[in-house]
Amino acid sequence: MIKPIITMLAACLFAASCTAGAYDDPVQPTSTAPAPMAPEFRGINHWINSAPLTMAQLRGKVVLVEFWTYDCINCIHVLPHVKQWHERYKEQGLVVVGVHTPEYGHEKILGNLQGAVKRFGIGYPVAQDNDYRTWDAFGNRYWPALYLIDQDGRIVYQHFGEGGYDDTEARIQSLLRKR
């Protein structure tokens, strides 16, 4: 009786650890299927460093949406790259939007988030997504997560977790050349 239960638990654990996307690169849009449209920012509690933004008003620009939370070590490791891209490419038409979606209750407090934005020296817009409405609209499940949106408002690239910085930057450059 115990052996079948252990076998079943082991199978479940193996299946969970090998879930598609858990360790692999996310699936990118193909040339045969159009890239999905980026959803609007939804349920944003506050905007930091910006007036409220909409995807409609960002049409014509290349947009990098970064889902993060300030206590996530992986997000902290990605942050210098995102800040560099913002500084390097903002004059060429890149708009970076950090969507702060908290993992813990203390991360929902606006003052704590504002302090983190100041401490990390973030100069691009940050949307506070306490209720996960923008997170859900993107179908996101990871911190950190990057979504690159082309000038037509389509999600053309996504990356979850750390790494892939050269590839992400190359894709930003490619989209900016198409402007």
ABEGO torsion letter per residue (X at the ends): XAAAAAAAAAAAAAAAAABBGAABBBBBBBAABBBBBBBBBBGBABBBGBBBBBAAAABGBBBBBBBBBAABAAAAAAAAAAAAAAAAAAAAGBBBBBBBBBABAAAABAAAAAAAAAAAGBABBBBBBAAGAAAAAAGBABOBBBBBBBAAGBBABBBBEBEGAAAAAAAAAAAAAAX
